[in-house]
Amino acid sequence: MSRDDLVRVEGVITSANTGSQFSVKLANGHEIRARLSGRLRRFHIRVIVGDRVTIGLSPYDPSHGLILARERLAHRRR
């Protein structure tokens, strides 16, 4: 399944687990498990608790997701 087949939803990271796994609360109130996509791992994009992210959900199993992007915030310090 390609990334184009995934259903994109917005969410907020609620907890970070081992192995690039995160718990994400979606806009509709559901909480799912999500892992980092390869592109985020490759470019060392850091995702922390409280970040707004875009999740790709499979239409076959909506309980697991893939973190595709982290929302850029202008007021965040480095």
C-alpha positions as CSV (number, residue, x, y, z in Angstrom):
1,M,0.0,0.0,0.0
2,S,1.4,3.4,-1.0
3,R,1.3,6.6,1.0
4,D,-1.4,7.9,-1.4
5,D,-3.8,5.2,-0.2
6,L,-3.7,6.3,3.4
7,V,-6.5,8.4,5.0
8,R,-4.9,11.6,6.4
9,V,-6.1,12.9,9.8
10,E,-4.7,15.4,12.3
11,G,-3.8,14.6,15.9
12,V,-1.7,15.5,18.9
13,I,1.0,13.4,20.5
14,T,0.0,12.3,24.0
15,S,2.9,10.0,24.9
16,A,6.1,8.7,23.5
17,N,7.0,5.0,23.7
18,T,10.0,3.0,22.8
19,G,11.0,2.2,19.2
20,S,9.6,5.4,17.5
21,Q,6.1,4.5,18.7
22,F,3.7,7.2,19.9
23,S,0.2,7.5,21.3
24,V,-1.8,10.1,19.3
25,K,-5.2,11.6,20.2
26,L,-7.0,12.3,16.9
27,A,-9.3,15.3,16.3
28,N,-12.4,13.0,16.6
29,G,-11.3,11.9,20.1
30,H,-10.0,8.5,19.4
31,E,-6.5,7.5,20.6
32,I,-4.3,5.4,18.4
33,R,-0.8,4.1,18.2
34,A,1.4,5.6,15.5
35,R,5.0,5.2,14.4
36,L,7.4,7.5,12.6
37,S,7.6,7.3,8.8
38,G,10.9,6.6,7.2
39,R,11.3,10.1,5.9
40,L,11.0,11.6,9.4
41,R,13.5,9.1,10.8
42,R,15.9,9.7,7.9
43,F,16.0,13.4,8.4
44,H,16.0,13.2,12.2
45,I,12.8,15.1,12.7
46,R,12.1,15.2,16.4
47,V,8.5,14.6,17.5
48,I,7.7,15.3,21.2
49,V,4.6,15.2,23.4
50,G,2.2,18.0,22.5
51,D,3.2,18.3,18.8
52,R,0.5,18.5,16.2
53,V,1.0,15.8,13.5
54,T,-0.5,14.5,10.4
55,I,-1.3,10.8,10.6
56,G,-1.8,8.3,7.7
57,L,-4.4,5.7,8.6
58,S,-4.9,2.5,6.7
59,P,-8.5,1.9,5.5
60,Y,-8.1,-1.7,6.6
61,D,-6.9,-1.2,10.2
62,P,-7.6,2.3,11.6
63,S,-6.2,1.5,15.0
64,H,-2.6,2.0,13.8
65,G,-1.1,4.9,12.0
66,L,2.0,6.3,10.4
67,I,3.2,9.8,11.4
68,L,3.7,11.6,8.0
69,A,4.5,15.1,9.1
70,R,4.9,17.4,12.1
71,E,3.2,20.8,12.0
72,R,5.7,23.7,11.9
73,L,5.2,26.2,14.6
74,A,6.7,29.7,14.2
75,H,6.9,30.5,17.9
76,R,8.9,27.4,18.9
77,R,12.5,27.9,20.1
78,R,15.3,25.7,19.0
